[in-house]
Amino acid sequence: MLTQIAILVCSKVAAILLCKIYKLATNLTRQECKPETSLQHVNVSFEVTTRRTCSKLVTSNSLQTIAKTEYEHSLGLELATYRLLIGRFNHSLRLTPS
C-alpha cells in the first residue's frame, strides 16, 4: 500500500514538473536560441528535481497526509494527465524546425 502511495505522489509531482517543462519547451521553440541544448538542461533538471522531491516525500510524514486525501480519487486521473502531457510535449517537439 505504501509503495502505491509513493508512486501516486511521485507521479503527481512528475505531472506538475512535466507541465512546466512543456511550457518551457514551447517557449524555447519560439526563441532564436539553441532549444536542443536548453531542453536537455531542462530534462536533466527535471529528473534531479523529481528524484529529490520523491525521496523527501517518501521519507516524510506528509506522504501519509497526501495519501489520505489524494489516493482514492486521483489514481486514474494522474495517469491520464501524464499521458496527455507527454503526448502534447512530444507533439511540440515534432513541430520544432530542425
mmCIF file as gemmi writes it, N, C-alpha and C atoms, coordinates in Angstrom:
data_model
loop_
_atom_site.group_PDB
_atom_site.id
_atom_site.type_symbol
_atom_site.label_atom_id
_atom_site.label_alt_id
_atom_site.label_comp_id
_atom_site.label_asym_id
_atom_site.label_entity_id
_atom_site.label_seq_id
_atom_site.pdbx_PDB_ins_code
_atom_site.Cartn_x
_atom_site.Cartn_y
_atom_site.Cartn_z
_atom_site.occupancy
_atom_site.B_iso_or_equiv
_atom_site.pdbx_formal_charge
_atom_site.auth_seq_id
_atom_site.auth_asym_id
_atom_site.pdbx_PDB_model_num
ATOM 1 N N . MET Axp A 1 ? 0.826 -1.201 0 1 0 ? 1 A 1
ATOM 2 C CA . MET Axp A 1 ? 0 0 0 1 0 ? 1 A 1
ATOM 3 C C . MET Axp A 1 ? 0.866 1.259 0 1 0 ? 1 A 1
ATOM 4 N N . LEU Axp A 2 ? 1.916 1.274 0.841 1 0 ? 2 A 1
ATOM 5 C CA . LEU Axp A 2 ? 2.783 2.445 0.913 1 0 ? 2 A 1
ATOM 6 C C . LEU Axp A 2 ? 3.507 2.669 -0.41 1 0 ? 2 A 1
ATOM 7 N N . THR Axp A 3 ? 3.885 1.567 -1.078 1 0 ? 3 A 1
ATOM 8 C CA . THR Axp A 3 ? 4.548 1.692 -2.377 1 0 ? 3 A 1
ATOM 9 C C . THR Axp A 3 ? 3.615 2.335 -3.392 1 0 ? 3 A 1
ATOM 10 N N . GLN Axp A 4 ? 2.349 1.921 -3.396 1 0 ? 4 A 1
ATOM 11 C CA . GLN Axp A 4 ? 1.375 2.504 -4.32 1 0 ? 4 A 1
ATOM 12 C C . GLN Axp A 4 ? 1.179 3.989 -4.04 1 0 ? 4 A 1
ATOM 13 N N . ILE Axp A 5 ? 1.161 4.346 -2.786 1 0 ? 5 A 1
ATOM 14 C CA . ILE Axp A 5 ? 1.002 5.753 -2.413 1 0 ? 5 A 1
ATOM 15 C C . ILE Axp A 5 ? 2.212 6.553 -2.868 1 0 ? 5 A 1
ATOM 16 N N . ALA Axp A 6 ? 3.406 6.002 -2.666 1 0 ? 6 A 1
ATOM 17 C CA . ALA Axp A 6 ? 4.624 6.692 -3.095 1 0 ? 6 A 1
ATOM 18 C C . ALA Axp A 6 ? 4.618 6.896 -4.599 1 0 ? 6 A 1
ATOM 19 N N . ILE Axp A 7 ? 4.189 5.888 -5.34 1 0 ? 7 A 1
ATOM 20 C CA . ILE Axp A 7 ? 4.116 6.003 -6.801 1 0 ? 7 A 1
ATOM 21 C C . ILE Axp A 7 ? 3.115 7.081 -7.189 1 0 ? 7 A 1
ATOM 22 N N . LEU Axp A 8 ? 1.979 7.118 -6.521 1 0 ? 8 A 1
ATOM 23 C CA . LEU Axp A 8 ? 0.963 8.131 -6.808 1 0 ? 8 A 1
ATOM 24 C C . LEU Axp A 8 ? 1.501 9.533 -6.577 1 0 ? 8 A 1
ATOM 25 N N . VAL Axp A 9 ? 2.135 9.739 -5.439 1 0 ? 9 A 1
ATOM 26 C CA . VAL Axp A 9 ? 2.666 11.062 -5.109 1 0 ? 9 A 1
ATOM 27 C C . VAL Axp A 9 ? 3.745 11.457 -6.105 1 0 ? 9 A 1
ATOM 28 N N . CYS Axp A 10 ? 4.644 10.536 -6.414 1 0 ? 10 A 1
ATOM 29 C CA . CYS Axp A 10 ? 5.71 10.847 -7.363 1 0 ? 10 A 1
ATOM 30 C C . CYS Axp A 10 ? 5.154 11.125 -8.749 1 0 ? 10 A 1
ATOM 31 N N . SER Axp A 11 ? 4.112 10.405 -9.156 1 0 ? 11 A 1
ATOM 32 C CA . SER Axp A 11 ? 3.525 10.665 -10.468 1 0 ? 11 A 1
ATOM 33 C C . SER Axp A 11 ? 2.856 12.032 -10.496 1 0 ? 11 A 1
ATOM 34 N N . LYS Axp A 12 ? 2.281 12.44 -9.369 1 0 ? 12 A 1
ATOM 35 C CA . LYS Axp A 12 ? 1.663 13.772 -9.299 1 0 ? 12 A 1
ATOM 36 C C . LYS Axp A 12 ? 2.735 14.855 -9.421 1 0 ? 12 A 1
ATOM 37 N N . VAL Axp A 13 ? 3.843 14.674 -8.7 1 0 ? 13 A 1
ATOM 38 C CA . VAL Axp A 13 ? 4.961 15.621 -8.784 1 0 ? 13 A 1
ATOM 39 C C . VAL Axp A 13 ? 5.506 15.643 -10.207 1 0 ? 13 A 1
ATOM 40 N N . ALA Axp A 14 ? 5.668 14.473 -10.798 1 0 ? 14 A 1
ATOM 41 C CA . ALA Axp A 14 ? 6.193 14.39 -12.158 1 0 ? 14 A 1
ATOM 42 C C . ALA Axp A 14 ? 5.26 15.079 -13.149 1 0 ? 14 A 1
ATOM 43 N N . ALA Axp A 15 ? 3.953 14.913 -12.987 1 0 ? 15 A 1
ATOM 44 C CA . ALA Axp A 15 ? 2.998 15.554 -13.888 1 0 ? 15 A 1
ATOM 45 C C . ALA Axp A 15 ? 3.075 17.073 -13.787 1 0 ? 15 A 1
ATOM 46 N N . ILE Axp A 16 ? 3.226 17.58 -12.584 1 0 ? 16 A 1
ATOM 47 C CA . ILE Axp A 16 ? 3.348 19.031 -12.393 1 0 ? 16 A 1
ATOM 48 C C . ILE Axp A 16 ? 4.624 19.548 -13.049 1 0 ? 16 A 1
ATOM 49 N N . LEU Axp A 17 ? 5.729 18.849 -12.811 1 0 ? 17 A 1
ATOM 50 C CA . LEU Axp A 17 ? 7.001 19.274 -13.396 1 0 ? 17 A 1
ATOM 51 C C . LEU Axp A 17 ? 6.997 19.117 -14.91 1 0 ? 17 A 1
ATOM 52 N N . LEU Axp A 18 ? 6.349 18.061 -15.408 1 0 ? 18 A 1
ATOM 53 C CA . LEU Axp A 18 ? 6.27 17.861 -16.851 1 0 ? 18 A 1
ATOM 54 C C . LEU Axp A 18 ? 5.483 18.984 -17.506 1 0 ? 18 A 1
ATOM 55 N N . CYS Axp A 19 ? 4.461 19.459 -16.835 1 0 ? 19 A 1
ATOM 56 C CA . CYS Axp A 19 ? 3.687 20.585 -17.35 1 0 ? 19 A 1
ATOM 57 C C . CYS Axp A 19 ? 4.572 21.821 -17.469 1 0 ? 19 A 1
ATOM 58 N N . LYS Axp A 20 ? 5.428 22.049 -16.475 1 0 ? 20 A 1
ATOM 59 C CA . LYS Axp A 20 ? 6.351 23.182 -16.528 1 0 ? 20 A 1
ATOM 60 C C . LYS Axp A 20 ? 7.352 23.012 -17.664 1 0 ? 20 A 1
ATOM 61 N N . ILE Axp A 21 ? 7.833 21.786 -17.865 1 0 ? 21 A 1
ATOM 62 C CA . ILE Axp A 21 ? 8.772 21.52 -18.963 1 0 ? 21 A 1
ATOM 63 C C . ILE Axp A 21 ? 8.091 21.766 -20.302 1 0 ? 21 A 1
ATOM 64 N N . TYR Axp A 22 ? 6.841 21.328 -20.431 1 0 ? 22 A 1
ATOM 65 C CA . TYR Axp A 22 ? 6.096 21.538 -21.668 1 0 ? 22 A 1
ATOM 66 C C . TYR Axp A 22 ? 5.987 23.03 -21.985 1 0 ? 22 A 1
ATOM 67 N N . LYS Axp A 23 ? 5.665 23.828 -20.977 1 0 ? 23 A 1
ATOM 68 C CA . LYS Axp A 23 ? 5.557 25.276 -21.186 1 0 ? 23 A 1
ATOM 69 C C . LYS Axp A 23 ? 6.902 25.872 -21.579 1 0 ? 23 A 1
ATOM 70 N N . LEU Axp A 24 ? 7.972 25.438 -20.921 1 0 ? 24 A 1
ATOM 71 C CA . LEU Axp A 24 ? 9.306 25.932 -21.242 1 0 ? 24 A 1
ATOM 72 C C . LEU Axp A 24 ? 9.72 25.516 -22.646 1 0 ? 24 A 1
ATOM 73 N N . ALA Axp A 25 ? 9.44 24.272 -23.013 1 0 ? 25 A 1
ATOM 74 C CA . ALA Axp A 25 ? 9.796 23.785 -24.348 1 0 ? 25 A 1
ATOM 75 C C . ALA Axp A 25 ? 9.053 24.567 -25.422 1 0 ? 25 A 1
ATOM 76 N N . THR Axp A 26 ? 7.802 24.876 -25.166 1 0 ? 26 A 1
ATOM 77 C CA . THR Axp A 26 ? 7.014 25.669 -26.112 1 0 ? 26 A 1
ATOM 78 C C . THR Axp A 26 ? 7.626 27.052 -26.281 1 0 ? 26 A 1
ATOM 79 N N . ASN Axp A 27 ? 8.055 27.659 -25.182 1 0 ? 27 A 1
ATOM 80 C CA . ASN Axp A 27 ? 8.688 28.972 -25.251 1 0 ? 27 A 1
ATOM 81 C C . ASN Axp A 27 ? 10.029 28.903 -25.968 1 0 ? 27 A 1
ATOM 82 N N . LEU Axp A 28 ? 10.796 27.836 -25.737 1 0 ? 28 A 1
ATOM 83 C CA . LEU Axp A 28 ? 12.111 27.705 -26.366 1 0 ? 28 A 1
ATOM 84 C C . LEU Axp A 28 ? 12.008 27.56 -27.876 1 0 ? 28 A 1
ATOM 85 N N . THR Axp A 29 ? 10.953 26.909 -28.357 1 0 ? 29 A 1
ATOM 86 C CA . THR Axp A 29 ? 10.811 26.735 -29.799 1 0 ? 29 A 1
ATOM 87 C C . THR Axp A 29 ? 10.522 28.058 -30.495 1 0 ? 29 A 1
ATOM 88 N N . ARG Axp A 30 ? 10.072 29.035 -29.756 1 0 ? 30 A 1
ATOM 89 C CA . ARG Axp A 30 ? 9.763 30.343 -30.333 1 0 ? 30 A 1
ATOM 90 C C . ARG Axp A 30 ? 10.946 31.305 -30.27 1 0 ? 30 A 1
ATOM 91 N N . GLN Axp A 31 ? 12.007 30.921 -29.579 1 0 ? 31 A 1
ATOM 92 C CA . GLN Axp A 31 ? 13.165 31.789 -29.433 1 0 ? 31 A 1
ATOM 93 C C . GLN Axp A 31 ? 14.237 31.413 -30.442 1 0 ? 31 A 1
ATOM 94 N N . GLU Axp A 32 ? 15.222 32.282 -30.596 1 0 ? 32 A 1
ATOM 95 C CA . GLU Axp A 32 ? 16.293 32.037 -31.549 1 0 ? 32 A 1
ATOM 96 C C . GLU Axp A 32 ? 17.526 31.436 -30.891 1 0 ? 32 A 1
ATOM 97 N N . CYS Axp A 33 ? 17.366 30.798 -29.745 1 0 ? 33 A 1
ATOM 98 C CA . CYS Axp A 33 ? 18.49 30.141 -29.091 1 0 ? 33 A 1
ATOM 99 C C . CYS Axp A 33 ? 18.539 28.688 -29.548 1 0 ? 33 A 1
ATOM 100 N N . LYS Axp A 34 ? 19.437 27.922 -28.959 1 0 ? 34 A 1
ATOM 101 C CA . LYS Axp A 34 ? 19.532 26.512 -29.306 1 0 ? 34 A 1
ATOM 102 C C . LYS Axp A 34 ? 18.592 25.725 -28.401 1 0 ? 34 A 1
ATOM 103 N N . PRO Axp A 35 ? 17.392 25.415 -28.863 1 0 ? 35 A 1
ATOM 104 C CA . PRO Axp A 35 ? 16.43 24.747 -27.995 1 0 ? 35 A 1
ATOM 105 C C . PRO Axp A 35 ? 16.867 23.347 -27.573 1 0 ? 35 A 1
ATOM 106 N N . GLU Axp A 36 ? 17.652 22.649 -28.413 1 0 ? 36 A 1
ATOM 107 C CA . GLU Axp A 36 ? 18.075 21.295 -28.056 1 0 ? 36 A 1
ATOM 108 C C . GLU Axp A 36 ? 18.91 21.313 -26.779 1 0 ? 36 A 1
ATOM 109 N N . THR Axp A 37 ? 19.878 22.236 -26.718 1 0 ? 37 A 1
ATOM 110 C CA . THR Axp A 37 ? 20.745 22.326 -25.546 1 0 ? 37 A 1
ATOM 111 C C . THR Axp A 37 ? 19.94 22.723 -24.316 1 0 ? 37 A 1
ATOM 112 N N . SER Axp A 38 ? 19.097 23.73 -24.454 1 0 ? 38 A 1
ATOM 113 C CA . SER Axp A 38 ? 18.292 24.189 -23.324 1 0 ? 38 A 1
ATOM 114 C C . SER Axp A 38 ? 17.327 23.103 -22.86 1 0 ? 38 A 1
ATOM 115 N N . LEU Axp A 39 ? 16.735 22.384 -23.81 1 0 ? 39 A 1
ATOM 116 C CA . LEU Axp A 39 ? 15.792 21.334 -23.464 1 0 ? 39 A 1
ATOM 117 C C . LEU Axp A 39 ? 16.492 20.177 -22.755 1 0 ? 39 A 1
ATOM 118 N N . GLN Axp A 40 ? 17.708 19.862 -23.17 1 0 ? 40 A 1
ATOM 119 C CA . GLN Axp A 40 ? 18.478 18.821 -22.478 1 0 ? 40 A 1
ATOM 120 C C . GLN Axp A 40 ? 18.727 19.242 -21.031 1 0 ? 40 A 1
ATOM 121 N N . HIS Axp A 41 ? 19.064 20.504 -20.833 1 0 ? 41 A 1
ATOM 122 C CA . HIS Axp A 41 ? 19.292 21.021 -19.479 1 0 ? 41 A 1
ATOM 123 C C . HIS Axp A 41 ? 18.024 20.908 -18.647 1 0 ? 41 A 1
ATOM 124 N N . VAL Axp A 42 ? 16.89 21.246 -19.235 1 0 ? 42 A 1
ATOM 125 C CA . VAL Axp A 42 ? 15.614 21.165 -18.532 1 0 ? 42 A 1
ATOM 126 C C . VAL Axp A 42 ? 15.301 19.717 -18.165 1 0 ? 42 A 1
ATOM 127 N N . ASN Axp A 43 ? 15.545 18.781 -19.082 1 0 ? 43 A 1
ATOM 128 C CA . ASN Axp A 43 ? 15.274 17.372 -18.804 1 0 ? 43 A 1
ATOM 129 C C . ASN Axp A 43 ? 16.117 16.852 -17.651 1 0 ? 43 A 1
ATOM 130 N N . VAL Axp A 44 ? 17.4 17.211 -17.63 1 0 ? 44 A 1
ATOM 131 C CA . VAL Axp A 44 ? 18.277 16.787 -16.535 1 0 ? 44 A 1
ATOM 132 C C . VAL Axp A 44 ? 17.785 17.388 -15.224 1 0 ? 44 A 1
ATOM 133 N N . SER Axp A 45 ? 17.44 18.664 -15.254 1 0 ? 45 A 1
ATOM 134 C CA . SER Axp A 45 ? 16.939 19.336 -14.058 1 0 ? 45 A 1
ATOM 135 C C . SER Axp A 45 ? 15.645 18.683 -13.573 1 0 ? 45 A 1
ATOM 136 N N . PHE Axp A 46 ? 14.774 18.323 -14.495 1 0 ? 46 A 1
ATOM 137 C CA . PHE Axp A 46 ? 13.514 17.659 -14.169 1 0 ? 46 A 1
ATOM 138 C C . PHE Axp A 46 ? 13.76 16.335 -13.453 1 0 ? 46 A 1
ATOM 139 N N . GLU Axp A 47 ? 14.688 15.545 -13.984 1 0 ? 47 A 1
ATOM 140 C CA . GLU Axp A 47 ? 14.984 14.245 -13.373 1 0 ? 47 A 1
ATOM 141 C C . GLU Axp A 47 ? 15.544 14.409 -11.962 1 0 ? 47 A 1
ATOM 142 N N . VAL Axp A 48 ? 16.466 15.34 -11.801 1 0 ? 48 A 1
ATOM 143 C CA . VAL Axp A 48 ? 17.067 15.57 -10.481 1 0 ? 48 A 1
ATOM 144 C C . VAL Axp A 48 ? 16.01 16.058 -9.493 1 0 ? 48 A 1
ATOM 145 N N . THR Axp A 49 ? 15.204 17.016 -9.905 1 0 ? 49 A 1
ATOM 146 C CA . THR Axp A 49 ? 14.167 17.566 -9.028 1 0 ? 49 A 1
ATOM 147 C C . THR Axp A 49 ? 13.152 16.501 -8.639 1 0 ? 49 A 1
ATOM 148 N N . THR Axp A 50 ? 12.742 15.691 -9.601 1 0 ? 50 A 1
ATOM 149 C CA . THR Axp A 50 ? 11.775 14.635 -9.317 1 0 ? 50 A 1
ATOM 150 C C . THR Axp A 50 ? 12.331 13.639 -8.313 1 0 ? 50 A 1
ATOM 151 N N . ARG Axp A 51 ? 13.581 13.221 -8.525 1 0 ? 51 A 1
ATOM 152 C CA . ARG Axp A 51 ? 14.2 12.265 -7.601 1 0 ? 51 A 1
ATOM 153 C C . ARG Axp A 51 ? 14.276 12.837 -6.188 1 0 ? 51 A 1
ATOM 154 N N . ARG Axp A 52 ? 14.719 14.078 -6.075 1 0 ? 52 A 1
ATOM 155 C CA . ARG Axp A 52 ? 14.85 14.705 -4.753 1 0 ? 52 A 1
ATOM 156 C C . ARG Axp A 52 ? 13.496 14.844 -4.065 1 0 ? 52 A 1
ATOM 157 N N . THR Axp A 53 ? 12.524 15.34 -4.814 1 0 ? 53 A 1
ATOM 158 C CA . THR Axp A 53 ? 11.2 15.565 -4.241 1 0 ? 53 A 1
ATOM 159 C C . THR Axp A 53 ? 10.565 14.257 -3.796 1 0 ? 53 A 1
ATOM 160 N N . CYS Axp A 54 ? 10.641 13.248 -4.65 1 0 ? 54 A 1
ATOM 161 C CA . CYS Axp A 54 ? 10.039 11.959 -4.304 1 0 ? 54 A 1
ATOM 162 C C . CYS Axp A 54 ? 10.743 11.323 -3.114 1 0 ? 54 A 1
ATOM 163 N N . SER Axp A 55 ? 12.051 11.44 -3.059 1 0 ? 55 A 1
ATOM 164 C CA . SER Axp A 55 ? 12.788 10.882 -1.916 1 0 ? 55 A 1
ATOM 165 C C . SER Axp A 55 ? 12.361 11.556 -0.619 1 0 ? 55 A 1
ATOM 166 N N . LYS Axp A 56 ? 12.223 12.878 -0.661 1 0 ? 56 A 1
ATOM 167 C CA . LYS Axp A 56 ? 11.802 13.605 0.54 1 0 ? 56 A 1
ATOM 168 C C . LYS Axp A 56 ? 10.382 13.228 0.95 1 0 ? 56 A 1
ATOM 169 N N . LEU Axp A 57 ? 9.496 13.092 -0.039 1 0 ? 57 A 1
ATOM 170 C CA . LEU Axp A 57 ? 8.112 12.75 0.276 1 0 ? 57 A 1
ATOM 171 C C . LEU Axp A 57 ? 7.993 11.346 0.853 1 0 ? 57 A 1
ATOM 172 N N . VAL Axp A 58 ? 8.752 10.418 0.307 1 0 ? 58 A 1
ATOM 173 C CA . VAL Axp A 58 ? 8.672 9.039 0.779 1 0 ? 58 A 1
ATOM 174 C C . VAL Axp A 58 ? 9.12 8.936 2.23 1 0 ? 58 A 1
ATOM 175 N N . THR Axp A 59 ? 10.105 9.73 2.613 1 0 ? 59 A 1
ATOM 176 C CA . THR Axp A 59 ? 10.627 9.643 3.977 1 0 ? 59 A 1
ATOM 177 C C . THR Axp A 59 ? 9.912 10.567 4.959 1 0 ? 59 A 1
ATOM 178 N N . SER Axp A 60 ? 8.978 11.362 4.489 1 0 ? 60 A 1
ATOM 179 C CA . SER Axp A 60 ? 8.329 12.323 5.388 1 0 ? 60 A 1
ATOM 180 C C . SER Axp A 60 ? 6.931 11.865 5.793 1 0 ? 60 A 1
ATOM 181 N N . ASN Axp A 61 ? 6.403 12.509 6.793 1 0 ? 61 A 1
ATOM 182 C CA . ASN Axp A 61 ? 5.042 12.23 7.24 1 0 ? 61 A 1
ATOM 183 C C . ASN Axp A 61 ? 4.007 12.816 6.292 1 0 ? 61 A 1
ATOM 184 N N . SER Axp A 62 ? 4.414 13.769 5.465 1 0 ? 62 A 1
ATOM 185 C CA . SER Axp A 62 ? 3.454 14.388 4.55 1 0 ? 62 A 1
ATOM 186 C C . SER Axp A 62 ? 2.919 13.38 3.55 1 0 ? 62 A 1
ATOM 187 N N . LEU Axp A 63 ? 3.678 12.315 3.299 1 0 ? 63 A 1
ATOM 188 C CA . LEU Axp A 63 ? 3.21 11.271 2.391 1 0 ? 63 A 1
ATOM 189 C C . LEU Axp A 63 ? 1.916 10.651 2.911 1 0 ? 63 A 1
ATOM 190 N N . GLN Axp A 64 ? 1.84 10.406 4.199 1 0 ? 64 A 1
ATOM 191 C CA . GLN Axp A 64 ? 0.625 9.831 4.774 1 0 ? 64 A 1
ATOM 192 C C . GLN Axp A 64 ? -0.547 10.804 4.675 1 0 ? 64 A 1
ATOM 193 N N . THR Axp A 65 ? -0.283 12.076 4.88 1 0 ? 65 A 1
ATOM 194 C CA . THR Axp A 65 ? -1.333 13.085 4.769 1 0 ? 65 A 1
ATOM 195 C C . THR Axp A 65 ? -1.852 13.17 3.341 1 0 ? 65 A 1
ATOM 196 N N . ILE Axp A 66 ? -0.931 13.209 2.396 1 0 ? 66 A 1
ATOM 197 C CA . ILE Axp A 66 ? -1.323 13.261 0.988 1 0 ? 66 A 1
ATOM 198 C C . ILE Axp A 66 ? -2.102 12.008 0.617 1 0 ? 66 A 1
ATOM 199 N N . ALA Axp A 67 ? -1.649 10.875 1.098 1 0 ? 67 A 1
ATOM 200 C CA . ALA Axp A 67 ? -2.31 9.612 0.775 1 0 ? 67 A 1
ATOM 201 C C . ALA Axp A 67 ? -3.761 9.607 1.23 1 0 ? 67 A 1
ATOM 202 N N . LYS Axp A 68 ? -4.021 10.139 2.391 1 0 ? 68 A 1
ATOM 203 C CA . LYS Axp A 68 ? -5.385 10.149 2.92 1 0 ? 68 A 1
ATOM 204 C C . LYS Axp A 68 ? -6.316 10.982 2.045 1 0 ? 68 A 1
ATOM 205 N N . THR Axp A 69 ? -5.803 12.066 1.48 1 0 ? 69 A 1
ATOM 206 C CA . THR Axp A 69 ? -6.671 12.974 0.727 1 0 ? 69 A 1
ATOM 207 C C . THR Axp A 69 ? -6.673 12.733 -0.775 1 0 ? 69 A 1
ATOM 208 N N . GLU Axp A 70 ? -5.622 12.122 -1.304 1 0 ? 70 A 1
ATOM 209 C CA . GLU Axp A 70 ? -5.476 12.021 -2.75 1 0 ? 70 A 1
ATOM 210 C C . GLU Axp A 70 ? -5.619 10.619 -3.33 1 0 ? 70 A 1
ATOM 211 N N . TYR Axp A 71 ? -5.276 9.601 -2.601 1 0 ? 71 A 1
ATOM 212 C CA . TYR Axp A 71 ? -5.084 8.27 -3.178 1 0 ? 71 A 1
ATOM 213 C C . TYR Axp A 71 ? -6.306 7.74 -3.912 1 0 ? 71 A 1
ATOM 214 N N . GLU Axp A 72 ? -7.45 7.692 -3.258 1 0 ? 72 A 1
ATOM 215 C CA . GLU Axp A 72 ? -8.592 7.006 -3.835 1 0 ? 72 A 1
ATOM 216 C C . GLU Axp A 72 ? -9.198 7.722 -5.035 1 0 ? 72 A 1
ATOM 217 N N . HIS Axp A 73 ? -9.21 9.036 -5.043 1 0 ? 73 A 1
ATOM 218 C CA . HIS Axp A 73 ? -9.888 9.728 -6.139 1 0 ? 73 A 1
ATOM 219 C C . HIS Axp A 73 ? -8.952 10.212 -7.24 1 0 ? 73 A 1
ATOM 220 N N . SER Axp A 74 ? -7.645 10.036 -7.109 1 0 ? 74 A 1
ATOM 221 C CA . SER Axp A 74 ? -6.728 10.566 -8.11 1 0 ? 74 A 1
ATOM 222 C C . SER Axp A 74 ? -5.979 9.517 -8.916 1 0 ? 74 A 1
ATOM 223 N N . LEU Axp A 75 ? -6.053 8.274 -8.562 1 0 ? 75 A 1
ATOM 224 C CA . LEU Axp A 75 ? -5.203 7.263 -9.186 1 0 ? 75 A 1
ATOM 225 C C . LEU Axp A 75 ? -5.368 7.218 -10.701 1 0 ? 75 A 1
ATOM 226 N N . GLY Axp A 76 ? -6.575 7.122 -11.199 1 0 ? 76 A 1
ATOM 227 C CA . GLY Axp A 76 ? -6.79 7.057 -12.642 1 0 ? 76 A 1
ATOM 228 C C . GLY Axp A 76 ? -6.53 8.379 -13.339 1 0 ? 76 A 1
ATOM 229 N N . LEU Axp A 77 ? -6.851 9.479 -12.705 1 0 ? 77 A 1
ATOM 230 C CA . LEU Axp A 77 ? -6.694 10.795 -13.303 1 0 ? 77 A 1
ATOM 231 C C . LEU Axp A 77 ? -5.236 11.146 -13.538 1 0 ? 77 A 1
ATOM 232 N N . GLU Axp A 78 ? -4.359 10.797 -12.609 1 0 ? 78 A 1
ATOM 233 C CA . GLU Axp A 78 ? -2.95 11.159 -12.743 1 0 ? 78 A 1
ATOM 234 C C . GLU Axp A 78 ? -2.32 10.505 -13.965 1 0 ? 78 A 1
ATOM 235 N N . LEU Axp A 79 ? -2.615 9.235 -14.198 1 0 ? 79 A 1
ATOM 236 C CA . LEU Axp A 79 ? -2.055 8.545 -15.349 1 0 ? 79 A 1
ATOM 237 C C . LEU Axp A 79 ? -2.563 9.182 -16.635 1 0 ? 79 A 1
ATOM 238 N N . ALA Axp A 80 ? -3.843 9.507 -16.676 1 0 ? 80 A 1
ATOM 239 C CA . ALA Axp A 80 ? -4.417 10.146 -17.856 1 0 ? 80 A 1
ATOM 240 C C . ALA Axp A 80 ? -3.792 11.517 -18.089 1 0 ? 80 A 1
ATOM 241 N N . THR Axp A 81 ? -3.607 12.284 -17.037 1 0 ? 81 A 1
ATOM 242 C CA . THR Axp A 81 ? -2.983 13.603 -17.145 1 0 ? 81 A 1
ATOM 243 C C . THR Axp A 81 ? -1.559 13.483 -17.654 1 0 ? 81 A 1
ATOM 244 N N . TYR Axp A 82 ? -0.819 12.546 -17.103 1 0 ? 82 A 1
ATOM 245 C CA . TYR Axp A 82 ? 0.567 12.329 -17.51 1 0 ? 82 A 1
ATOM 246 C C . TYR Axp A 82 ? 0.637 11.964 -18.991 1 0 ? 82 A 1
ATOM 247 N N . ARG Axp A 83 ? -0.226 11.053 -19.432 1 0 ? 83 A 1
ATOM 248 C CA . ARG Axp A 83 ? -0.231 10.642 -20.847 1 0 ? 83 A 1
ATOM 249 C C . ARG Axp A 83 ? -0.582 11.818 -21.756 1 0 ? 83 A 1
ATOM 250 N N . LEU Axp A 84 ? -1.534 12.635 -21.344 1 0 ? 84 A 1
ATOM 251 C CA . LEU Axp A 84 ? -1.919 13.798 -22.136 1 0 ? 84 A 1
ATOM 252 C C . LEU Axp A 84 ? -0.751 14.766 -22.276 1 0 ? 84 A 1
ATOM 253 N N . LEU Axp A 85 ? -0.074 15.056 -21.178 1 0 ? 85 A 1
ATOM 254 C CA . LEU Axp A 85 ? 1.052 15.983 -21.214 1 0 ? 85 A 1
ATOM 255 C C . LEU Axp A 85 ? 2.204 15.432 -22.042 1 0 ? 85 A 1
ATOM 256 N N . ILE Axp A 86 ? 2.484 14.139 -21.924 1 0 ? 86 A 1
ATOM 257 C CA . ILE Axp A 86 ? 3.544 13.518 -22.72 1 0 ? 86 A 1
ATOM 258 C C . ILE Axp A 86 ? 3.211 13.642 -24.198 1 0 ? 86 A 1
ATOM 259 N N . GLY Axp A 87 ? 1.958 13.39 -24.551 1 0 ? 87 A 1
ATOM 260 C CA . GLY Axp A 87 ? 1.539 13.497 -25.947 1 0 ? 87 A 1
ATOM 261 C C . GLY Axp A 87 ? 1.717 14.909 -26.484 1 0 ? 87 A 1
ATOM 262 N N . ARG Axp A 88 ? 1.319 15.894 -25.716 1 0 ? 88 A 1
ATOM 263 C CA . ARG Axp A 88 ? 1.478 17.289 -26.142 1 0 ? 88 A 1
ATOM 264 C C . ARG Axp A 88 ? 2.949 17.672 -26.252 1 0 ? 88 A 1
ATOM 265 N N . PHE Axp A 89 ? 3.742 17.231 -25.284 1 0 ? 89 A 1
ATOM 266 C CA . PHE Axp A 89 ? 5.169 17.539 -25.281 1 0 ? 89 A 1
ATOM 267 C C . PHE Axp A 89 ? 5.844 16.931 -26.511 1 0 ? 89 A 1
ATOM 268 N N . ASN Axp A 90 ? 5.569 15.667 -26.794 1 0 ? 90 A 1
ATOM 269 C CA . ASN Axp A 90 ? 6.154 15.01 -27.965 1 0 ? 90 A 1
ATOM 270 C C . ASN Axp A 90 ? 5.688 15.669 -29.253 1 0 ? 90 A 1
ATOM 271 N N . HIS Axp A 91 ? 4.423 16.069 -29.293 1 0 ? 91 A 1
ATOM 272 C CA . HIS Axp A 91 ? 3.897 16.747 -30.475 1 0 ? 91 A 1
ATOM 273 C C . HIS Axp A 91 ? 4.608 18.08 -30.699 1 0 ? 91 A 1
ATOM 274 N N . SER Axp A 92 ? 4.852 18.825 -29.638 1 0 ? 92 A 1
ATOM 275 C CA . SER Axp A 92 ? 5.531 20.119 -29.778 1 0 ? 92 A 1
ATOM 276 C C . SER Axp A 92 ? 6.967 19.928 -30.256 1 0 ? 92 A 1
ATOM 277 N N . LEU Axp A 93 ? 7.608 18.837 -29.857 1 0 ? 93 A 1
ATOM 278 C CA . LEU Axp A 93 ? 8.974 18.575 -30.322 1 0 ? 93 A 1
ATOM 279 C C . LEU Axp A 93 ? 8.99 18.249 -31.808 1 0 ? 93 A 1
ATOM 280 N N . ARG Axp A 94 ? 7.96 17.558 -32.297 1 0 ? 94 A 1
ATOM 281 C CA . ARG Axp A 94 ? 7.887 17.23 -33.72 1 0 ? 94 A 1
ATOM 282 C C . ARG Axp A 94 ? 7.668 18.481 -34.565 1 0 ? 94 A 1
ATOM 283 N N . LEU Axp A 95 ? 7.056 19.495 -33.997 1 0 ? 95 A 1
ATOM 284 C CA . LEU Axp A 95 ? 6.789 20.727 -34.731 1 0 ? 95 A 1
ATOM 285 C C . LEU Axp A 95 ? 7.984 21.668 -34.75 1 0 ? 95 A 1
ATOM 286 N N . THR Axp A 96 ? 9.005 21.377 -33.956 1 0 ? 96 A 1
ATOM 287 C CA . THR Axp A 96 ? 10.185 22.229 -33.867 1 0 ? 96 A 1
ATOM 288 C C . THR Axp A 96 ? 10.98 22.141 -35.162 1 0 ? 96 A 1
ATOM 289 N N . PRO Axp A 97 ? 11.288 23.295 -35.807 1 0 ? 97 A 1
ATOM 290 C CA . PRO Axp A 97 ? 12.085 23.259 -37.031 1 0 ? 97 A 1
ATOM 291 C C . PRO Axp A 97 ? 13.504 22.771 -36.74 1 0 ? 97 A 1
ATOM 292 N N . SER Axp A 98 ? 14.027 21.956 -37.632 1 0 ? 98 A 1
ATOM 293 C CA . SER Axp A 98 ? 15.378 21.402 -37.44 1 0 ? 98 A 1
ATOM 294 C C . SER Axp A 98 ? 16.443 22.358 -37.884 1 0 ? 98 A 1
